Amino acid sequence: MKTTHPLDKTLALVHSDIRAGHFTGTMGQDYWNMVGPFGGTTAAIMLQSVLKHPDLLGDPVALTVNYAAAIGPGAFEVQAIPVRTNRSTQHWTIAMSQADADGHLQVTTTGTVVTAVRRETWSANDLPMPDVPSPEAVARLSIGPRGVAWLQRYEMRPVSGTIPTQWDGSGDHSETLMWLRDDPSRALDFASLAALSDTFYPRVWLRRATPVPIGTVSITTYFHTDASLLHEIGTGYLLGRATGQQFRNGYFDQAAQLWSESGTLLATSNQIVYFKE
Amino acid sequence: MKTTHPLDKTLALVHSDIRAGHFTGTMGQDYWNMVGPFGGTTAAIMLQSVLKHPDLLGDPVALTVNYAAAIGPGAFEVQAIPVRTNRSTQHWTIAMSQADADGHLQVTTTGTVVTAVRRETWSANDLPMPDVPSPEAVARLSIGPRGVAWLQRYEMRPVSGTIPTQWDGSGDHSETLMWLRDDPSRALDFASLAALSDTFYPRVWLRRATPVPIGTVSITTYFHTDASLLHEIGTGYLLGRATGQQFRNGYFDQAAQLWSESGTLLATSNQIVYFKE
């Protein structure tokens, strides 16, 4: 019997009849984090509402998702609007909403997407993949039975900069390199790539070896791939790199890159994260 | 007689009576690029609509601007909406519109902003300022009388990676370091910092030493400063660094950083740019 992958369950938006681009969905527990879904899952759902829109032109080039409020389990709505369609590009705004305790719909998440029809051109990579051991040569991160759900949904093989095991304030850098892919394995697509871009644990934890409360407020991911290249990669590993940049007065930003195992830079992503203290 | 700075003229939004956060403005020629205003100017206007909103909470943390269509000279409208206001953060959506040839308002630009009340916390910089000569030791980029208007509005002193003088396809890297500030000089604020984040000429020109047609489609800037730090910097120089990351099939992304002369990282910015061929 073929079972549906947890990410596909999560991305199963239903086109409502209210208006074009209006979808309903159900937030399940498969990618649950501590107080809501893993932010990468939310980003993937936001993008999926564009990918499922009947008027879609081209493939995603840029995705920005702003986390305005916590999302609870259960029903949610997403509205994707193609604000402007040009000859080869399309500009989208997206809003996710959920009913509050009084049953009133409240916006939890806003976002924008740019899609484009891409043509073959001169290409070059100025951010080559770091030289690292193969995924098979690196041990998988052990999460343990009490780990949060979403961490079980990714096979992470840290090459360097793994999550601290001693929370003793000893940190001195903010770079992580890790191999990663979905678990269960799943052929890469734009939605899963959007989610994978957010799998790096907060740089402030590594930098300080101190588990302060955090929350991503905004993430922007640029896609440097088309569907055929994603298809070639299939269920292969990606190499991810994330570094902190500036930590200051309650916020820090982290830059991330994802390469295919053969060294193609598929996505570059940046996020800004709240931290306490 | 005190004259108004060109950027302040450009940012002079008028609060209309139509609805809260609805502004009108006039796109002048002071920051004109080849076929429209300099993208940094548009980003600054988008941010300004939030900064002038009566319900604003805190200072800008993140700004994303999507360039959906060319902007012409003359009247435009901007609508800033505080979609969600939390205890210490606020999430905004913004749209700029302009009348088309038939007088119908069309969205030219979309954006999102996150603002926040920031508190002093542990801070650290993991992206230190490169070691470079002082601004006074570096010659100013000469634009010449036929240069586009916006380039005259910035004092640029390239340390390395200046714009090619020989367009002979000889490029081999995509990094620029330059000192820069407004011309005429103007005390730094969030709006000018947003504009300064977009002053790096397209990385593809440097990388290829080939002047292909380009256009930024989306820019995201994170602010790592508060108003008092901006005030301290005043009219001082900033050191800017920009690098290309991935160039592929009509789009490339560039990452940029802006430090104060004393080495504080004030803003980190990323953009994705269309290029032809």
HADDOCK unambig.tbl for C-alpha pairs under 7 A between the chains (distance, minus, plus):
assign (segid A and resid 68 and name CA) (segid B and resid 84 and name CA) 6.45 0.50 0.50
assign (segid A and resid 68 and name CA) (segid B and resid 91 and name CA) 6.12 0.50 0.50
assign (segid A and resid 84 and name CA) (segid B and resid 68 and name CA) 6.45 0.50 0.50
assign (segid A and resid 91 and name CA) (segid B and resid 68 and name CA) 6.12 0.50 0.50
assign (segid A and resid 118 and name CA) (segid B and resid 249 and name CA) 5.94 0.50 0.50
assign (segid A and resid 118 and name CA) (segid B and resid 250 and name CA) 6.25 0.50 0.50
assign (segid A and resid 119 and name CA) (segid B and resid 249 and name CA) 5.44 0.50 0.50
assign (segid A and resid 119 and name CA) (segid B and resid 250 and name CA) 6.36 0.50 0.50
assign (segid A and resid 120 and name CA) (segid B and resid 249 and name CA) 4.66 0.50 0.50
assign (segid A and resid 121 and name CA) (segid B and resid 248 and name CA) 6.81 0.50 0.50
assign (segid A and resid 121 and name CA) (segid B and resid 249 and name CA) 4.62 0.50 0.50
assign (segid A and resid 121 and name CA) (segid B and resid 250 and name CA) 5.91 0.50 0.50
assign (segid A and resid 121 and name CA) (segid B and resid 277 and name CA) 4.91 0.50 0.50
assign (segid A and resid 122 and name CA) (segid B and resid 248 and name CA) 6.87 0.50 0.50
assign (segid A and resid 122 and name CA) (segid B and resid 249 and name CA) 6.75 0.50 0.50
assign (segid A and resid 122 and name CA) (segid B and resid 277 and name CA) 6.35 0.50 0.50
assign (segid A and resid 123 and name CA) (segid B and resid 247 and name CA) 4.97 0.50 0.50
assign (segid A and resid 123 and name CA) (segid B and resid 248 and name CA) 4.44 0.50 0.50
assign (segid A and resid 123 and name CA) (segid B and resid 249 and name CA) 6.34 0.50 0.50
assign (segid A and resid 124 and name CA) (segid B and resid 246 and name CA) 6.27 0.50 0.50
assign (segid A and resid 124 and name CA) (segid B and resid 247 and name CA) 5.02 0.50 0.50
assign (segid A and resid 124 and name CA) (segid B and resid 248 and name CA) 6.52 0.50 0.50
assign (segid A and resid 125 and name CA) (segid B and resid 245 and name CA) 6.21 0.50 0.50
assign (segid A and resid 125 and name CA) (segid B and resid 246 and name CA) 4.70 0.50 0.50
assign (segid A and resid 125 and name CA) (segid B and resid 247 and name CA) 6.05 0.50 0.50
assign (segid A and resid 126 and name CA) (segid B and resid 244 and name CA) 6.24 0.50 0.50
assign (segid A and resid 126 and name CA) (segid B and resid 245 and name CA) 4.90 0.50 0.50
assign (segid A and resid 126 and name CA) (segid B and resid 246 and name CA) 6.00 0.50 0.50
assign (segid A and resid 127 and name CA) (segid B and resid 245 and name CA) 5.26 0.50 0.50
assign (segid A and resid 127 and name CA) (segid B and resid 246 and name CA) 6.81 0.50 0.50
assign (segid A and resid 224 and name CA) (segid B and resid 246 and name CA) 7.00 0.50 0.50
assign (segid A and resid 224 and name CA) (segid B and resid 248 and name CA) 6.32 0.50 0.50
assign (segid A and resid 244 and name CA) (segid B and resid 126 and name CA) 6.23 0.50 0.50
assign (segid A and resid 245 and name CA) (segid B and resid 125 and name CA) 6.19 0.50 0.50
assign (segid A and resid 245 and name CA) (segid B and resid 126 and name CA) 4.88 0.50 0.50
assign (segid A and resid 245 and name CA) (segid B and resid 127 and name CA) 5.25 0.50 0.50
assign (segid A and resid 246 and name CA) (segid B and resid 124 and name CA) 6.27 0.50 0.50
assign (segid A and resid 246 and name CA) (segid B and resid 125 and name CA) 4.69 0.50 0.50
assign (segid A and resid 246 and name CA) (segid B and resid 126 and name CA) 6.00 0.50 0.50
assign (segid A and resid 246 and name CA) (segid B and resid 127 and name CA) 6.80 0.50 0.50
assign (segid A and resid 246 and name CA) (segid B and resid 224 and name CA) 6.99 0.50 0.50
assign (segid A and resid 246 and name CA) (segid B and resid 265 and name CA) 6.84 0.50 0.50
assign (segid A and resid 247 and name CA) (segid B and resid 123 and name CA) 4.98 0.50 0.50
assign (segid A and resid 247 and name CA) (segid B and resid 124 and name CA) 5.02 0.50 0.50
assign (segid A and resid 247 and name CA) (segid B and resid 125 and name CA) 6.04 0.50 0.50
assign (segid A and resid 248 and name CA) (segid B and resid 121 and name CA) 6.82 0.50 0.50
assign (segid A and resid 248 and name CA) (segid B and resid 122 and name CA) 6.88 0.50 0.50
assign (segid A and resid 248 and name CA) (segid B and resid 123 and name CA) 4.44 0.50 0.50
assign (segid A and resid 248 and name CA) (segid B and resid 124 and name CA) 6.51 0.50 0.50
assign (segid A and resid 248 and name CA) (segid B and resid 224 and name CA) 6.32 0.50 0.50
assign (segid A and resid 249 and name CA) (segid B and resid 118 and name CA) 5.94 0.50 0.50
assign (segid A and resid 249 and name CA) (segid B and resid 119 and name CA) 5.43 0.50 0.50
assign (segid A and resid 249 and name CA) (segid B and resid 120 and name CA) 4.63 0.50 0.50
assign (segid A and resid 249 and name CA) (segid B and resid 121 and name CA) 4.63 0.50 0.50
assign (segid A and resid 249 and name CA) (segid B and resid 122 and name CA) 6.76 0.50 0.50
assign (segid A and resid 249 and name CA) (segid B and resid 123 and name CA) 6.34 0.50 0.50
assign (segid A and resid 250 and name CA) (segid B and resid 118 and name CA) 6.24 0.50 0.50
assign (segid A and resid 250 and name CA) (segid B and resid 119 and name CA) 6.34 0.50 0.50
assign (segid A and resid 250 and name CA) (segid B and resid 121 and name CA) 5.91 0.50 0.50
assign (segid A and resid 265 and name CA) (segid B and resid 246 and name CA) 6.83 0.50 0.50
assign (segid A and resid 277 and name CA) (segid B and resid 121 and name CA) 4.92 0.50 0.50
assign (segid A and resid 277 and name CA) (segid B and resid 122 and name CA) 6.36 0.50 0.50
